[in-house]
Amino acid sequence: MLQTCSGLNLRTRGKSWSTIADELWRFVLFSEFVFDLPEALLVALADIPHAPDRASAVIERYCESSQDFDRDEWLDVILRSVGLEPRELSQRVKFHFIARLAPLVESNFNFIELGPRGSQLANWPDRVRVISRSQPLLAPPIDQEVYDQVCQGLLEGRQLYVQYRTRSRGNELKSYRVHPFALVSRDPVTYLVATLRDYTDVRQLALHRVEAAELLEDPVVPPEGFDVDAYIEEERAFDLPEQGEPIDLELRISAGVAEHLGEAPLVTDQVIEACDDGWCTLWASVPLTAQLRWWLLGFGQAVQVIEPQALRKEIAAELRAAAHAYE
């Protein structure tokens, strides 16, 4: 029946509904994508199963009927499209996978996840890994009920009432009405980007320090023009910026550091020149942040700050204090 109506020739050996639904969802979503293309499908993607032209009306009617899905049905659609069976997942785990999928589909159509199992495209995730150069840390535990409520608030655009354990003031427990905008994971810590009460300044709440969360009926009211990507990339909010304008940084760096920064520069306008003694000088315009200080200190004696003088004195004092601690 599937082959007659839509052109789908099932490749899965499983006969359960979950295995059939897995392949069917991939087929329908990719077929819809192909029919919407303004030009011919790329040759490299031609081997991915999709409906023939004669079945375009069937695919279109199926996609139109999905417009009546409620939120939970759409969650199941998205999860099945990447090979997950939602009936086997808790609500918390569903939201977790949705949060992990969002960056993959934000800018580009996710061709890899639509590839049939066993094809070269489907095997691509097994060939790619991302690792961090920093010291790995264990993620702090997050209360499951808190996580569910926060995800629900983000999905539905609703405010939250939270109990938050601050790091300052002796770990005091504070109560806030929160407008949630986004979850941001930085290394092992997940942050809720939000405003508090009726203030417009955007804050970061470490999710593991939220001890209770209640979903409210009031809608979220974001600051005018707020964009989470601009907040992260342009405002450098997670780097703890200290001033609006960038500084003109001048460093004396070892040959090894120069080679590293030549391949992975600080910024696009970075300049590195070799010195006669085997060292190099680097110039770059960068934001003055706590992250920059930690980065400079991490190189030890292989990097010396020349300018600005205030930063040079600060780094020198920190290194002298560190050396004194080892005496």
Phi and psi in degrees as GROMACS dihedral restraints (atoms count N, CA, C in turn):
[ dihedral_restraints ]
;  ai    aj    ak    al  type     phi  dphi    fc
    3     4     5     6     1   -60.3    20    10
    4     5     6     7     1   -41.3    20    10
    6     7     8     9     1   -68.4    20    10
    7     8     9    10     1   -38.0    20    10
    9    10    11    12     1   -68.2    20    10
   10    11    12    13     1   -43.8    20    10
   12    13    14    15     1   -78.5    20    10
   13    14    15    16     1   -42.2    20    10
   15    16    17    18     1  -121.1    20    10
   16    17    18    19     1   -12.3    20    10
   18    19    20    21     1    87.7    20    10
   19    20    21    22     1     7.4    20    10
   21    22    23    24     1   -80.6    20    10
   22    23    24    25     1   121.8    20    10
   24    25    26    27     1  -106.4    20    10
   25    26    27    28     1   101.0    20    10
   27    28    29    30     1   -56.5    20    10
   28    29    30    31     1   130.6    20    10
   30    31    32    33     1  -101.7    20    10
   31    32    33    34     1   -20.6    20    10
   33    34    35    36     1   -66.7    20    10
   34    35    36    37     1   144.2    20    10
   36    37    38    39     1   -86.7    20    10
   37    38    39    40     1   -18.8    20    10
   39    40    41    42     1   -72.2    20    10
   40    41    42    43     1   149.4    20    10
   42    43    44    45     1  -113.8    20    10
   43    44    45    46     1     1.5    20    10
   45    46    47    48     1   -75.7    20    10
   46    47    48    49     1   159.8    20    10
   48    49    50    51     1   -62.6    20    10
   49    50    51    52     1   -36.7    20    10
   51    52    53    54     1   -63.4    20    10
   52    53    54    55     1   -40.7    20    10
   54    55    56    57     1   -72.6    20    10
   55    56    57    58     1   -36.6    20    10
   57    58    59    60     1   -68.5    20    10
   58    59    60    61     1   -42.8    20    10
   60    61    62    63     1   -61.8    20    10
   61    62    63    64     1   -36.8    20    10
   63    64    65    66     1   -56.6    20    10
   64    65    66    67     1   -52.6    20    10
   66    67    68    69     1   -70.7    20    10
   67    68    69    70     1   -36.4    20    10
   69    70    71    72     1   -63.2    20    10
   70    71    72    73     1   -43.8    20    10
   72    73    74    75     1   -63.1    20    10
   73    74    75    76     1   -42.1    20    10
   75    76    77    78     1   -60.5    20    10
   76    77    78    79     1   -43.6    20    10
   78    79    80    81     1   -62.7    20    10
   79    80    81    82     1   -47.7    20    10
   81    82    83    84     1   -65.9    20    10
   82    83    84    85     1   -46.2    20    10
   84    85    86    87     1   -64.8    20    10
   85    86    87    88     1   -41.9    20    10
   87    88    89    90     1   -71.3    20    10
   88    89    90    91     1   -34.5    20    10
   90    91    92    93     1   -63.5    20    10
   91    92    93    94     1   -43.8    20    10
   93    94    95    96     1   -59.6    20    10
   94    95    96    97     1   -41.8    20    10
   96    97    98    99     1   -61.3    20    10
   97    98    99   100     1   -44.6    20    10
   99   100   101   102     1   -62.5    20    10
  100   101   102   103     1   -44.2    20    10
  102   103   104   105     1   -66.5    20    10
  103   104   105   106     1   -25.3    20    10
  105   106   107   108     1   -86.8    20    10
  106   107   108   109     1    -7.5    20    10
  108   109   110   111     1   -66.5    20    10
  109   110   111   112     1   138.3    20    10
  111   112   113   114     1   -76.6    20    10
  112   113   114   115     1   -12.5    20    10
  114   115   116   117     1  -143.2    20    10
  115   116   117   118     1  -177.4    20    10
  117   118   119   120     1   -65.0    20    10
  118   119   120   121     1   149.9    20    10
  120   121   122   123     1   -65.2    20    10
  121   122   123   124     1   141.4    20    10
  123   124   125   126     1   -58.9    20    10
  124   125   126   127     1   142.2    20    10
  126   127   128   129     1   -59.1    20    10
  127   128   129   130     1   -37.0    20    10
  129   130   131   132     1   -63.6    20    10
  130   131   132   133     1   -19.2    20    10
  132   133   134   135     1  -106.6    20    10
  133   134   135   136     1     4.0    20    10
  135   136   137   138     1   -66.7    20    10
  136   137   138   139     1   -23.6    20    10
  138   139   140   141     1   -84.5    20    10
  139   140   141   142     1    -3.6    20    10
  141   142   143   144     1   -76.5    20    10
  142   143   144   145     1   125.3    20    10
  144   145   146   147     1   -57.6    20    10
  145   146   147   148     1   133.2    20    10
  147   148   149   150     1  -153.9    20    10
  148   149   150   151     1   161.2    20    10
  150   151   152   153     1   -70.4    20    10
  151   152   153   154     1   145.4    20    10
  153   154   155   156     1   -72.7    20    10
  154   155   156   157     1   166.9    20    10
  156   157   158   159     1   -56.4    20    10
  157   158   159   160     1   -35.0    20    10
  159   160   161   162     1   -64.5    20    10
  160   161   162   163     1   -20.4    20    10
  162   163   164   165     1   -99.2    20    10
  163   164   165   166     1     8.5    20    10
  165   166   167   168     1   -59.8    20    10
  166   167   168   169     1   -37.8    20    10
  168   169   170   171     1   -65.0    20    10
  169   170   171   172     1   -37.6    20    10
  171   172   173   174     1   -65.1    20    10
  172   173   174   175     1   -46.5    20    10
  174   175   176   177     1   -63.1    20    10
  175   176   177   178     1   -41.4    20    10
  177   178   179   180     1   -63.7    20    10
  178   179   180   181     1   -43.9    20    10
  180   181   182   183     1   -64.5    20    10
  181   182   183   184     1   -38.3    20    10
  183   184   185   186     1   -64.5    20    10
  184   185   186   187     1   -43.6    20    10
  186   187   188   189     1   -67.8    20    10
  187   188   189   190     1   -36.2    20    10
  189   190   191   192     1   -65.4    20    10
  190   191   192   193     1   -38.0    20    10
  192   193   194   195     1   -66.3    20    10
  193   194   195   196     1   -25.4    20    10
  195   196   197   198     1   -72.9    20    10
  196   197   198   199     1   -10.4    20    10
  198   199   200   201     1   -66.1    20    10
  199   200   201   202     1   -18.8    20    10
  201   202   203   204     1   -89.6    20    10
  202   203   204   205     1     2.5    20    10
  204   205   206   207     1   -64.4    20    10
  205   206   207   208     1   145.4    20    10
  207   208   209   210     1   -86.8    20    10
  208   209   210   211     1  -178.4    20    10
  210   211   212   213     1   -58.9    20    10
  211   212   213   214     1   -46.4    20    10
  213   214   215   216     1   -65.6    20    10
  214   215   216   217     1   -35.5    20    10
  216   217   218   219     1   -67.1    20    10
  217   218   219   220     1   -37.2    20    10
  219   220   221   222     1   -68.0    20    10
  220   221   222   223     1   -36.7    20    10
  222   223   224   225     1   -58.6    20    10
  223   224   225   226     1   -44.0    20    10
  225   226   227   228     1   -64.5    20    10
  226   227   228   229     1   -38.4    20    10
  228   229   230   231     1   -60.2    20    10
  229   230   231   232     1   -48.4    20    10
  231   232   233   234     1   -63.2    20    10
  232   233   234   235     1   -43.6    20    10
  234   235   236   237     1   -67.0    20    10
  235   236   237   238     1   -39.4    20    10
  237   238   239   240     1   -67.3    20    10
  238   239   240   241     1   -29.3    20    10
  240   241   242   243     1   -67.3    20    10
  241   242   243   244     1   -18.2    20    10
  243   244   245   246     1  -112.0    20    10
  244   245   246   247     1    17.7    20    10
  246   247   248   249     1    89.5    20    10
  247   248   249   250     1    14.8    20    10
  249   250   251   252     1  -104.6    20    10
  250   251   252   253     1   142.1    20    10
  252   253   254   255     1   -98.3    20    10
  253   254   255   256     1   106.7    20    10
  255   256   257   258     1   -62.3    20    10
  256   257   258   259     1   -25.6    20    10
  258   259   260   261     1   -65.7    20    10
  259   260   261   262     1   -18.3    20    10
  261   262   263   264     1   -97.4    20    10
  262   263   264   265     1     4.1    20    10
  264   265   266   267     1  -116.4    20    10
  265   266   267   268     1   143.1    20    10
  267   268   269   270     1   -75.2    20    10
  268   269   270   271     1   165.2    20    10
  270   271   272   273     1   -60.2    20    10
  271   272   273   274     1   -39.4    20    10
  273   274   275   276     1   -62.4    20    10
  274   275   276   277     1   -43.9    20    10
  276   277   278   279     1   -67.7    20    10
  277   278   279   280     1   -36.8    20    10
  279   280   281   282     1   -58.4    20    10
  280   281   282   283     1   -49.0    20    10
  282   283   284   285     1   -62.6    20    10
  283   284   285   286     1   -35.3    20    10
  285   286   287   288     1   -62.0    20    10
  286   287   288   289     1   -46.4    20    10
  288   289   290   291     1   -66.1    20    10
  289   290   291   292     1   -38.7    20    10
  291   292   293   294     1   -60.9    20    10
  292   293   294   295     1   -43.1    20    10
  294   295   296   297     1   -63.1    20    10
  295   296   297   298     1   -37.0    20    10
  297   298   299   300     1   -74.2    20    10
  298   299   300   301     1   -28.1    20    10
  300   301   302   303     1   -78.9    20    10
  301   302   303   304     1   -29.4    20    10
  303   304   305   306     1   -52.1    20    10
  304   305   306   307     1   -47.7    20    10
  306   307   308   309     1   -62.9    20    10
  307   308   309   310     1   -24.5    20    10
  309   310   311   312     1   -73.9    20    10
  310   311   312   313     1   -27.9    20    10
  312   313   314   315     1  -113.1    20    10
  313   314   315   316     1     2.2    20    10
  315   316   317   318     1   -65.8    20    10
  316   317   318   319     1   -43.6    20    10
  318   319   320   321     1  -107.3    20    10
  319   320   321   322     1   -30.6    20    10
  321   322   323   324     1  -133.5    20    10
  322   323   324   325     1   151.8    20    10
  324   325   326   327     1   -69.6    20    10
  325   326   327   328     1   135.1    20    10
  327   328   329   330     1   -86.2    20    10
  328   329   330   331     1    84.3    20    10
  330   331   332   333     1   -62.2    20    10
  331   332   333   334     1   -38.4    20    10
  333   334   335   336     1   -58.6    20    10
  334   335   336   337     1   -44.8    20    10
  336   337   338   339     1   -69.1    20    10
  337   338   339   340     1   -17.7    20    10
  339   340   341   342     1   -89.6    20    10
  340   341   342   343     1    -7.1    20    10
  342   343   344   345     1   -69.3    20    10
  343   344   345   346     1   141.3    20    10
  345   346   347   348     1   -66.0    20    10
  346   347   348   349     1   146.1    20    10
  348   349   350   351     1   -59.4    20    10
  349   350   351   352     1   137.4    20    10
  351   352   353   354     1    94.3    20    10
  352   353   354   355     1   -14.3    20    10
  354   355   356   357     1   -83.8    20    10
  355   356   357   358     1   168.6    20    10
  357   358   359   360     1   -65.2    20    10
  358   359   360   361     1   -36.9    20    10
  360   361   362   363     1   -65.6    20    10
  361   362   363   364     1   -42.8    20    10
  363   364   365   366     1   -64.8    20    10
  364   365   366   367     1   -28.0    20    10
  366   367   368   369     1   -84.6    20    10
  367   368   369   370     1    -6.5    20    10
  369   370   371   372     1   -58.0    20    10
  370   371   372   373     1   -42.4    20    10
  372   373   374   375     1   -58.2    20    10
  373   374   375   376     1   -24.8    20    10
  375   376   377   378     1   -75.4    20    10
  376   377   378   379     1    -9.5    20    10
  378   379   380   381     1  -104.7    20    10
  379   380   381   382     1     0.2    20    10
  381   382   383   384     1  -126.1    20    10
  382   383   384   385     1   135.3    20    10
  384   385   386   387     1  -137.0    20    10
  385   386   387   388     1   149.7    20    10
  387   388   389   390     1  -122.4    20    10
  388   389   390   391     1   126.1    20    10
  390   391   392   393     1  -126.1    20    10
  391   392   393   394     1   160.8    20    10
  393   394   395   396     1  -108.1    20    10
  394   395   396   397     1   143.8    20    10
  396   397   398   399     1   -81.0    20    10
  397   398   399   400     1   -14.9    20    10
  399   400   401   402     1   -79.4    20    10
  400   401   402   403     1   164.0    20    10
  402   403   404   405     1   -63.0    20    10
  403   404   405   406     1   121.7    20    10
  405   406   407   408     1   -67.6    20    10
  406   407   408   409     1   140.0    20    10
  408   409   410   411     1  -125.9    20    10
  409   410   411   412     1   152.3    20    10
  411   412   413   414     1   -78.4    20    10
  412   413   414   415     1   138.8    20    10
  414   415   416   417     1   -70.5    20    10
  415   416   417   418     1   133.5    20    10
  417   418   419   420     1   -67.5    20    10
  418   419   420   421     1   144.1    20    10
  420   421   422   423     1   -67.4    20    10
  421   422   423   424     1   142.3    20    10
  423   424   425   426     1  -115.3    20    10
  424   425   426   427     1   132.5    20    10
  426   427   428   429     1   -60.2    20    10
  427   428   429   430     1   129.8    20    10
  429   430   431   432     1   -63.4    20    10
  430   431   432   433     1   -42.3    20    10
  432   433   434   435     1   -65.3    20    10
  433   434   435   436     1   -39.1    20    10
  435   436   437   438     1   -61.6    20    10
  436   437   438   439     1   -46.6    20    10
  438   439   440   441     1   -60.3    20    10
  439   440   441   442     1   -43.3    20    10
  441   442   443   444     1   -61.8    20    10
  442   443   444   445     1   -44.4    20    10
  444   445   446   447     1   -66.9    20    10
  445   446   447   448     1   -40.9    20    10
  447   448   449   450     1   -64.3    20    10
  448   449   450   451     1   -46.1    20    10
  450   451   452   453     1   -62.0    20    10
  451   452   453   454     1   -39.6    20    10
  453   454   455   456     1   -62.7    20    10
  454   455   456   457     1   -43.4    20    10
  456   457   458   459     1   -62.5    20    10
  457   458   459   460     1   -40.4    20    10
  459   460   461   462     1   -66.0    20    10
  460   461   462   463     1   -43.9    20    10
  462   463   464   465     1   -66.7    20    10
  463   464   465   466     1   -37.8    20    10
  465   466   467   468     1   -98.6    20    10
  466   467   468   469     1    -2.6    20    10
  468   469   470   471     1    65.8    20    10
  469   470   471   472     1    43.4    20    10
  471   472   473   474     1  -118.4    20    10
  472   473   474   475     1   148.8    20    10
  474   475   476   477     1   -71.7    20    10
  475   476   477   478     1   163.2    20    10
  477   478   479   480     1  -129.3    20    10
  478   479   480   481     1   152.7    20    10
  480   481   482   483     1  -113.4    20    10
  481   482   483   484     1   116.9    20    10
  483   484   485   486     1  -121.5    20    10
  484   485   486   487     1   153.2    20    10
  486   487   488   489     1  -106.5    20    10
  487   488   489   490     1   116.5    20    10
  489   490   491   492     1  -121.9    20    10
  490   491   492   493     1   129.9    20    10
  492   493   494   495     1   -90.8    20    10
  493   494   495   496     1   106.2    20    10
  495   496   497   498     1   -76.1    20    10
  496   497   498   499     1   154.8    20    10
  498   499   500   501     1   -81.3    20    10
  499   500   501   502     1   -27.2    20    10
  501   502   503   504     1   -90.5    20    10
  502   503   504   505     1   175.5    20    10
  504   505   506   507     1    54.5    20    10
  505   506   507   508     1    41.3    20    10
  507   508   509   510     1    64.5    20    10
  508   509   510   511     1    37.9    20    10
  510   511   512   513     1    57.4    20    10
  511   512   513   514     1    40.4    20    10
  513   514   515   516     1   -65.8    20    10
  514   515   516   517     1   141.8    20    10
  516   517   518   519     1   -88.6    20    10
  517   518   519   520     1   118.9    20    10
  519   520   521   522     1  -114.4    20    10
  520   521   522   523     1   153.3    20    10
  522   523   524   525     1  -112.5    20    10
  523   524   525   526     1   132.9    20    10
  525   526   527   528     1  -136.9    20    10
  526   527   528   529     1   145.0    20    10
  528   529   530   531     1   -91.9    20    10
  529   530   531   532     1   124.7    20    10
  531   532   533   534     1  -119.5    20    10
  532   533   534   535     1   137.4    20    10
  534   535   536   537     1  -101.9    20    10
  535   536   537   538     1   100.7    20    10
  537   538   539   540     1   -80.3    20    10
  538   539   540   541     1   136.9    20    10
  540   541   542   543     1  -116.8    20    10
  541   542   543   544     1   -36.7    20    10
  543   544   545   546     1  -166.5    20    10
  544   545   546   547     1   156.2    20    10
  546   547   548   549     1  -103.4    20    10
  547   548   549   550     1   132.8    20    10
  549   550   551   552     1  -127.8    20    10
  550   551   552   553     1   122.2    20    10
  552   553   554   555     1   -99.3    20    10
  553   554   555   556     1   123.9    20    10
  555   556   557   558     1  -124.5    20    10
  556   557   558   559     1   109.0    20    10
  558   559   560   561     1    54.6    20    10
  559   560   561   562     1  -127.9    20    10
  561   562   563   564     1   -84.7    20    10
  562   563   564   565     1    -6.8    20    10
  564   565   566   567     1  -105.1    20    10
  565   566   567   568     1   134.4    20    10
  567   568   569   570     1  -105.0    20    10
  568   569   570   571     1   131.1    20    10
  570   571   572   573     1  -115.5    20    10
  571   572   573   574     1   145.1    20    10
  573   574   575   576     1   -98.2    20    10
  574   575   576   577     1   117.3    20    10
  576   577   578   579     1   -86.0    20    10
  577   578   579   580     1   123.9    20    10
  579   580   581   582     1  -161.7    20    10
  580   581   582   583     1   169.3    20    10
  582   583   584   585     1  -110.7    20    10
  583   584   585   586     1   155.7    20    10
  585   586   587   588     1  -110.1    20    10
  586   587   588   589     1   137.0    20    10
  588   589   590   591     1    53.1    20    10
  589   590   591   592     1  -126.5    20    10
  591   592   593   594     1  -107.4    20    10
  592   593   594   595     1    14.2    20    10
  594   595   596   597     1   -77.2    20    10
  595   596   597   598     1   157.2    20    10
  597   598   599   600     1  -106.2    20    10
  598   599   600   601     1    -9.8    20    10
  600   601   602   603     1   -74.8    20    10
  601   602   603   604     1   130.8    20    10
  603   604   605   606     1   -81.7    20    10
  604   605   606   607     1   134.3    20    10
  606   607   608   609     1  -119.9    20    10
  607   608   609   610     1   168.7    20    10
  609   610   611   612     1  -123.1    20    10
  610   611   612   613     1   119.8    20    10
  612   613   614   615     1  -108.6    20    10
  613   614   615   616     1   119.0    20    10
  615   616   617   618     1   -65.2    20    10
  616   617   618   619     1   121.3    20    10
  618   619   620   621     1   -63.4    20    10
  619   620   621   622     1   -31.0    20    10
  621   622   623   624     1   -72.1    20    10
  622   623   624   625     1   -13.6    20    10
  624   625   626   627     1   -96.7    20    10
  625   626   627   628     1     2.0    20    10
  627   628   629   630     1   -84.9    20    10
  628   629   630   631     1   115.3    20    10
  630   631   632   633     1   -93.2    20    10
  631   632   633   634     1   -20.3    20    10
  633   634   635   636     1  -156.6    20    10
  634   635   636   637     1   147.6    20    10
  636   637   638   639     1  -144.5    20    10
  637   638   639   640     1   132.6    20    10
  639   640   641   642     1  -121.8    20    10
  640   641   642   643     1   129.4    20    10
  642   643   644   645     1   -79.4    20    10
  643   644   645   646     1   127.6    20    10
  645   646   647   648     1  -102.1    20    10
  646   647   648   649     1   165.7    20    10
  648   649   650   651     1   -84.6    20    10
  649   650   651   652     1   -19.3    20    10
  651   652   653   654     1   -67.8    20    10
  652   653   654   655     1   137.2    20    10
  654   655   656   657     1   -74.1    20    10
  655   656   657   658     1   153.4    20    10
  657   658   659   660     1   -69.1    20    10
  658   659   660   661     1   139.5    20    10
  660   661   662   663     1  -122.1    20    10
  661   662   663   664     1    96.8    20    10
  663   664   665   666     1   -76.5    20    10
  664   665   666   667     1   155.1    20    10
  666   667   668   669     1   -60.3    20    10
  667   668   669   670     1   148.6    20    10
  669   670   671   672     1   -59.1    20    10
  670   671   672   673     1   127.3    20    10
  672   673   674   675     1    76.8    20    10
  673   674   675   676     1    10.0    20    10
  675   676   677   678     1   -66.8    20    10
  676   677   678   679     1   134.4    20    10
  678   679   680   681     1  -136.9    20    10
  679   680   681   682     1   122.8    20    10
  681   682   683   684     1   -65.3    20    10
  682   683   684   685     1   -33.9    20    10
  684   685   686   687     1   -68.3    20    10
  685   686   687   688     1   -40.9    20    10
  687   688   689   690     1   -65.4    20    10
  688   689   690   691     1   -37.0    20    10
  690   691   692   693     1   -60.5    20    10
  691   692   693   694     1   -38.8    20    10
  693   694   695   696     1   -81.1    20    10
  694   695   696   697     1   -49.4    20    10
  696   697   698   699     1   -84.3    20    10
  697   698   699   700     1   -45.5    20    10
  699   700   701   702     1   -87.3    20    10
  700   701   702   703     1   -43.5    20    10
  702   703   704   705     1   -82.1    20    10
  703   704   705   706     1   -13.6    20    10
  705   706   707   708     1    53.5    20    10
  706   707   708   709     1    40.0    20    10
  708   709   710   711     1   -60.6    20    10
  709   710   711   712     1   -35.3    20    10
  711   712   713   714     1   -82.9    20    10
  712   713   714   715     1    -6.0    20    10
  714   715   716   717     1   -93.8    20    10
  715   716   717   718     1     3.6    20    10
  717   718   719   720     1    57.5    20    10
  718   719   720   721     1    64.5    20    10
  720   721   722   723     1   -67.6    20    10
  721   722   723   724     1   150.5    20    10
  723   724   725   726     1  -115.7    20    10
  724   725   726   727     1   -13.3    20    10
  726   727   728   729     1  -155.3    20    10
  727   728   729   730     1   158.5    20    10
  729   730   731   732     1   -71.6    20    10
  730   731   732   733     1   -42.6    20    10
  732   733   734   735     1   -88.6    20    10
  733   734   735   736     1   143.9    20    10
  735   736   737   738     1   -69.5    20    10
  736   737   738   739     1   160.3    20    10
  738   739   740   741     1  -101.7    20    10
  739   740   741   742     1   154.8    20    10
  741   742   743   744     1   -89.7    20    10
  742   743   744   745     1   101.6    20    10
  744   745   746   747     1   -91.6    20    10
  745   746   747   748     1   131.5    20    10
  747   748   749   750     1  -125.4    20    10
  748   749   750   751     1   125.9    20    10
  750   751   752   753     1  -125.9    20    10
  751   752   753   754     1   147.3    20    10
  753   754   755   756     1  -103.5    20    10
  754   755   756   757     1   119.0    20    10
  756   757   758   759     1  -126.9    20    10
  757   758   759   760     1   151.6    20    10
  759   760   761   762     1   -70.8    20    10
  760   761   762   763     1   166.0    20    10
  762   763   764   765     1   -62.0    20    10
  763   764   765   766     1   -37.0    20    10
  765   766   767   768     1   -65.7    20    10
  766   767   768   769     1   -42.9    20    10
  768   769   770   771     1   -66.1    20    10
  769   770   771   772     1   -38.4    20    10
  771   772   773   774     1   -61.9    20    10
  772   773   774   775     1   -40.4    20    10
  774   775   776   777     1   -64.5    20    10
  775   776   777   778     1   -42.5    20    10
  777   778   779   780     1   -63.0    20    10
  778   779   780   781     1   -46.5    20    10
  780   781   782   783     1   -75.9    20    10
  781   782   783   784     1   -19.0    20    10
  783   784   785   786     1   -69.1    20    10
  784   785   786   787     1   -32.7    20    10
  786   787   788   789     1   -85.1    20    10
  787   788   789   790     1   -36.4    20    10
  789   790   791   792     1  -128.1    20    10
  790   791   792   793     1    80.8    20    10
  792   793   794   795     1   -68.6    20    10
  793   794   795   796     1   157.4    20    10
  795   796   797   798     1   -63.7    20    10
  796   797   798   799     1   -49.8    20    10
  798   799   800   801     1  -145.4    20    10
  799   800   801   802     1   170.0    20    10
  801   802   803   804     1   -68.5    20    10
  802   803   804   805     1   -28.7    20    10
  804   805   806   807     1   -92.6    20    10
  805   806   807   808     1    15.2    20    10
  807   808   809   810     1   -63.4    20    10
  808   809   810   811     1   140.1    20    10
  810   811   812   813     1  -129.2    20    10
  811   812   813   814     1   132.8    20    10
  813   814   815   816     1  -125.4    20    10
  814   815   816   817     1   129.6    20    10
  816   817   818   819     1  -126.8    20    10
  817   818   819   820     1   138.6    20    10
  819   820   821   822     1   -76.7    20    10
  820   821   822   823     1   144.7    20    10
  822   823   824   825     1  -104.0    20    10
  823   824   825   826     1   166.0    20    10
  825   826   827   828     1   -69.3    20    10
  826   827   828   829     1   -23.9    20    10
  828   829   830   831     1   -91.0    20    10
  829   830   831   832     1    10.5    20    10
  831   832   833   834     1    93.5    20    10
  832   833   834   835     1   -10.0    20    10
  834   835   836   837     1   -90.7    20    10
  835   836   837   838     1   179.3    20    10
  837   838   839   840     1  -136.4    20    10
  838   839   840   841     1   160.1    20    10
  840   841   842   843     1  -114.6    20    10
  841   842   843   844     1   134.6    20    10
  843   844   845   846     1  -118.3    20    10
  844   845   846   847     1   136.8    20    10
  846   847   848   849     1  -123.1    20    10
  847   848   849   850     1   137.5    20    10
  849   850   851   852     1  -160.7    20    10
  850   851   852   853     1   149.6    20    10
  852   853   854   855     1  -101.5    20    10
  853   854   855   856     1   112.8    20    10
  855   856   857   858     1  -135.9    20    10
  856   857   858   859     1   156.2    20    10
  858   859   860   861     1   -68.9    20    10
  859   860   861   862     1   144.2    20    10
  861   862   863   864     1   -86.5    20    10
  862   863   864   865     1   108.1    20    10
  864   865   866   867     1  -134.7    20    10
  865   866   867   868     1   164.0    20    10
  867   868   869   870     1   -62.4    20    10
  868   869   870   871     1   -34.6    20    10
  870   871   872   873     1   -61.7    20    10
  871   872   873   874     1   -39.6    20    10
  873   874   875   876     1   -62.8    20    10
  874   875   876   877     1   -42.1    20    10
  876   877   878   879     1   -61.4    20    10
  877   878   879   880     1   -47.1    20    10
  879   880   881   882     1   -61.3    20    10
  880   881   882   883     1   -37.8    20    10
  882   883   884   885     1   -65.6    20    10
  883   884   885   886     1   -45.5    20    10
  885   886   887   888     1   -63.2    20    10
  886   887   888   889     1   -44.6    20    10
  888   889   890   891     1   -64.0    20    10
  889   890   891   892     1   -30.5    20    10
  891   892   893   894     1   -65.4    20    10
  892   893   894   895     1   -21.2    20    10
  894   895   896   897     1   -84.1    20    10
  895   896   897   898     1   -11.9    20    10
  897   898   899   900     1    61.0    20    10
  898   899   900   901     1  -133.8    20    10
  900   901   902   903     1   -77.2    20    10
  901   902   903   904     1    -4.3    20    10
  903   904   905   906     1   -78.3    20    10
  904   905   906   907     1   -11.3    20    10
  906   907   908   909     1  -134.2    20    10
  907   908   909   910     1   129.6    20    10
  909   910   911   912     1  -121.4    20    10
  910   911   912   913     1   130.3    20    10
  912   913   914   915     1   -80.5    20    10
  913   914   915   916     1   124.7    20    10
  915   916   917   918     1   -97.8    20    10
  916   917   918   919     1   -48.3    20    10
  918   919   920   921     1  -138.3    20    10
  919   920   921   922     1   148.4    20    10
  921   922   923   924     1   -75.7    20    10
  922   923   924   925     1   156.1    20    10
  924   925   926   927     1   -62.6    20    10
  925   926   927   928     1   -37.6    20    10
  927   928   929   930     1   -62.4    20    10
  928   929   930   931     1   -40.7    20    10
  930   931   932   933     1   -70.0    20    10
  931   932   933   934     1   -37.8    20    10
  933   934   935   936     1   -59.0    20    10
  934   935   936   937     1   -46.6    20    10
  936   937   938   939     1   -64.7    20    10
  937   938   939   940     1   -39.4    20    10
  939   940   941   942     1   -65.2    20    10
  940   941   942   943     1   -46.1    20    10
  942   943   944   945     1   -65.0    20    10
  943   944   945   946     1   -41.4    20    10
  945   946   947   948     1   -61.1    20    10
  946   947   948   949     1   -43.6    20    10
  948   949   950   951     1   -63.9    20    10
  949   950   951   952     1   -39.2    20    10
  951   952   953   954     1   -65.6    20    10
  952   953   954   955     1   -40.7    20    10
  954   955   956   957     1   -69.7    20    10
  955   956   957   958     1   -37.1    20    10
  957   958   959   960     1   -64.5    20    10
  958   959   960   961     1   -41.3    20    10
  960   961   962   963     1   -64.6    20    10
  961   962   963   964     1   -38.4    20    10
  963   964   965   966     1   -65.8    20    10
  964   965   966   967     1   -42.9    20    10
  966   967   968   969     1   -63.2    20    10
  967   968   969   970     1   -39.9    20    10
  969   970   971   972     1   -63.6    20    10
  970   971   972   973     1   -34.8    20    10
  972   973   974   975     1   -65.3    20    10
  973   974   975   976     1   -22.5    20    10
  975   976   977   978     1   -93.3    20    10
  976   977   978   979     1    -5.1    20    10
